[in-house]
Amino acid sequence: MASVAFDTLKFARTLRDKAQLSPEQAEGFAVAVSEAVQGDLATKADLQILDTGLRNEMQSLRAELKNDMQSLRSELKNDMQSLRTELKSELRESEARLETKLERQRSEIVKWMFGTIGFQTLIILGAVIALVRVVKP
């Protein structure tokens, strides 16, 4: 921090003359105020330096945040594409399993149907033969 001009002698004289303090007390106050003022005051230049530094840091953080967002965006796109591919693959596998099951069921239905037709044919033939025997004495 830059130093600020502070007239300790003038301050001590004012305290001595107007506040009617002893010279030792006036000098003590003057030294104390001078030390306090010198250590804690900031100048416009100090504030401008700080402002410039903060602005630069904010711009740097903005750029870093943009890069992080772009990186996350591309990772998310890659993850989504990977999930789509995986889901399509699982869907194809499920379709293939279902088609296999349907084919087995068709085969079973055809077997039962031919079995039923064959059994009905035998029953009809048996009935015809029985009728022929009954009708022909």
C-alpha positions in Angstrom: 0.0 0.0 0.0 1.2 3.5 -0.7 1.8 5.9 2.0 -0.5 8.9 2.6 0.9 12.3 3.6 0.0 13.0 7.2 1.4 15.9 9.2 1.9 14.5 12.7 3.4 17.8 14.1 0.4 19.8 13.0 -2.0 17.2 14.5 0.0 17.2 17.8 -0.1 21.0 18.0 -3.8 21.1 17.3 -4.5 18.5 20.1 -2.2 20.4 22.5 -3.7 23.9 21.6 -7.4 23.1 21.1 -8.0 20.0 23.1 -5.5 21.2 25.8 -3.7 17.9 26.0 -0.2 17.6 27.3 2.6 17.6 24.7 3.3 13.9 25.5 -0.3 12.9 25.0 -0.7 15.0 21.8 2.5 13.4 20.3 1.3 9.9 21.4 -2.0 10.4 19.7 -0.4 11.8 16.6 2.0 8.9 16.3 -0.8 6.3 16.9 -3.1 7.9 14.3 -0.2 8.2 11.8 0.7 4.5 12.1 -2.9 3.5 11.8 -3.5 5.6 8.7 -0.2 4.6 7.0 -0.9 0.9 7.4 -4.5 0.6 6.5 -5.2 3.1 3.7 -5.4 2.1 0.0 -4.9 4.6 -2.8 -6.7 4.7 -6.1 -3.8 3.1 -7.8 -3.9 0.2 -5.3 -7.6 -0.3 -6.0 -7.1 -0.1 -9.7 -4.4 -2.8 -9.5 -6.7 -5.0 -7.4 -9.6 -4.4 -9.8 -7.4 -5.3 -12.8 -6.2 -8.4 -11.1 -9.8 -9.5 -10.2 -11.0 -8.8 -13.7 -8.2 -10.9 -15.2 -8.9 -13.7 -12.7 -12.7 -13.6 -13.6 -11.9 -13.8 -17.3 -9.6 -16.7 -16.7 -12.3 -18.4 -14.6 -14.9 -17.8 -17.4 -12.6 -19.3 -20.0 -11.9 -22.3 -17.8 -15.6 -22.7 -17.1 -16.4 -22.6 -20.8 -13.7 -25.2 -21.5 -15.1 -27.4 -18.7 -18.6 -27.0 -20.1 -17.6 -27.9 -23.6 -15.7 -30.9 -22.3 -18.7 -32.1 -20.3 -21.0 -31.5 -23.3 -18.8 -33.7 -25.6 -18.5 -36.4 -22.9 -22.3 -36.4 -22.5 -22.8 -36.7 -26.3 -20.4 -39.6 -26.3 -22.1 -41.3 -23.4 -25.5 -40.8 -25.1 -24.3 -42.2 -28.3 -22.8 -45.2 -26.5 -26.1 -45.8 -24.7 -28.0 -45.6 -28.0 -25.7 -48.2 -29.6 -26.0 -50.5 -26.6 -29.8 -50.2 -26.5 -30.1 -50.9 -30.2 -27.9 -54.0 -29.7 -30.0 -55.2 -26.8 -33.2 -54.5 -28.8 -32.0 -56.6 -31.7 -31.0 -59.4 -29.4 -34.5 -59.3 -27.8 -36.1 -59.4 -31.2 -34.0 -62.4 -32.2 -35.0 -64.3 -29.1 -38.7 -63.5 -29.6 -38.5 -64.6 -33.2 -36.9 -67.9 -32.1 -39.7 -68.4 -29.5 -42.4 -67.6 -32.0 -40.9 -70.1 -34.5 -40.9 -72.8 -31.8 -44.5 -72.0 -31.0 -45.5 -72.3 -34.6 -43.8 -75.6 -34.9 -45.7 -76.9 -31.8 -49.0 -75.6 -33.2 -48.4 -77.3 -36.5 -47.5 -80.6 -34.7 -50.7 -80.4 -32.6 -52.8 -79.4 -35.6 -51.6 -82.4 -37.8 -52.0 -84.7 -34.8 -55.5 -83.5 -34.2 -56.3 -83.8 -37.9 -54.9 -87.3 -38.0 -56.8 -88.3 -34.9 -60.0 -86.9 -36.3 -59.4 -88.8 -39.6 -59.0 -92.0 -37.7 -62.2 -91.4 -35.7 -64.1 -90.6 -38.9 -62.6 -93.7 -40.7 -63.5 -95.8 -37.7 -67.1 -94.4 -37.7 -67.4 -95.0 -41.4 -66.2 -98.6 -41.1 -68.5 -99.2 -38.1 -71.4 -97.8 -40.2 -70.5 -99.9 -43.2 -70.5 -103.0 -40.9 -73.8 -102.1 -39.4 -75.5 -101.3 -42.7 -74.2 -104.4 -44.5 -75.6 -107.5 -42.8 
